[in-house]
């Protein structure tokens, strides 16, 4: 059997956190939506309501999935799946897996992204479909996603047991761990439809862009204009998502795709958590427009642009280093590097180059710093009246710090003495001089 999930994630250590996330995440999504849309963005208002009405009160605000919500989700999912399958794209190979497999992808994300946005805005512009319908049924959409995505993860669990797509699969022997972390690293339907590319990129990240546009249009139709705070928020999020699809082939080399299996953690998160939590600053601004003034708005916008660019340049620098096998310039110089060897689960010895200069010489995961700051800058247009819009920034910080630790632990196991040499040369994990 291929490497089990336990050896990838050490999930036994976090068993209680898995159970907590499985039970707490779905209600939180509903409470987030309710607070943003119906409780004036105030956590205290929602808390007072639940304190007075208890569990029955929560059930009364939990939106029931509706036919129109299911139709919207189905139309979007089918449209994105069709674009993923049918659009032409360059063939890209992913990293070699622990079992020695190398997945092959079709890189057509940028085309799918622009076609999606042009189609969505075009439907509104020509009066065929009004995106405000999405906002007006947002609670029902989220509840349908919560339930539907949970069923989807159950089917993934069953598929992992009965019909895995590759030898990069296996069971830890614990049903909760297998469901949470997933059974398969690269699950596919047929030969060409990669499930994680669909859930993470074509549904999760694409819905982020679509909902950002939706919130902007809703505020326009509600108030007759779009506030400068909403414009800054929407533009920065769209630029970030555009950067993501421009670099999508690089994303297929990251921990999300190359190391985290397809289970509740990744798939439910991308199908539900991304559309709800990641877009929440824009959701808040729909009914809480802020007039920043041109000077403050432009300052926030360009600070956000700078952070997104640095985040992109970090990824570009490492991708170029890998593509050229270290034969490139980093900040105008030949790159400093370490050649590390490792052994796959099949017993084959391979080499990797570890970059120790440029952005990657500042800290082992420095690219997380501009990513967190970018999220702050597209949230701060809402100013500081309420805490909840900043939940995404706080969540992202915790997520990335945890991911940095997990990646370090994985690399320590994979590279052994070479990783110690790397850490001696690049001693800081995320923040140069501090952590």
SULBEL-V177679 format. One record per helix or strand of 2 or more residues. SS is the DSSP state (H for helix, E for strand). FROM is the first residue (numbers start at 1). TO is the last residue. If there is no record, write none. Layout:
# SULBEL-V177679
[[SS	FROM	TO] [SS	FROM	TO]]
This chain:
# SULBEL-V177679
[[H	5	9] [H	11	38] [H	43	61] [H	67	86] [E	90	96] [E	102	107] [H	109	125] [H	132	136] [H	138	162] [H	175	181] [E	188	189] [E	193	194] [H	195	223] [H	228	246] [H	248	251] [H	255	258] [H	264	278] [H	280	287] [H	294	323] [E	329	330] [E	333	334] [E	337	343] [E	349	355] [H	359	362] [H	367	382] [H	388	415] [H	417	425]]
